[in-house]
């Protein structure tokens, strides 16, 4: 599942799922931020 797909899904009117995906979106945003800080490799999220 791509990051853009997550953004599309968050527009669906399903509150619990939307809230969960918002958390996932924040998680990926934080992970991307950490990857930029440590370009050598981020062991926190290994994908």
SULNOR-V178994 format. One record per backbone hydrogen bond with DSSP energy under -1.0 kcal/mol. NH is the residue of the N-H (numbers start at 1). CO is the residue of the C=O. E is the energy in kcal/mol with one decimal. If there is no record, write none. Layout:
# SULNOR-V178994
NH:CO:E
NH:CO:E
This chain:
# SULNOR-V178994
6:2:-1.6
7:3:-1.7
8:4:-1.8
9:5:-2.3
10:6:-2.0
11:8:-1.3
12:9:-2.0
14:12:-2.1
18:14:-3.1
19:15:-2.9
20:16:-2.1
21:17:-2.7
22:18:-2.3
23:19:-1.8
24:20:-2.1
25:21:-2.8
26:22:-2.4
27:23:-2.6
28:24:-2.5
29:25:-2.1
30:26:-2.7
31:27:-2.4
32:28:-2.7
33:29:-2.0
34:30:-2.4
35:31:-2.4
36:32:-1.9
37:33:-1.7
38:34:-2.8
41:38:-1.3
47:45:-1.2
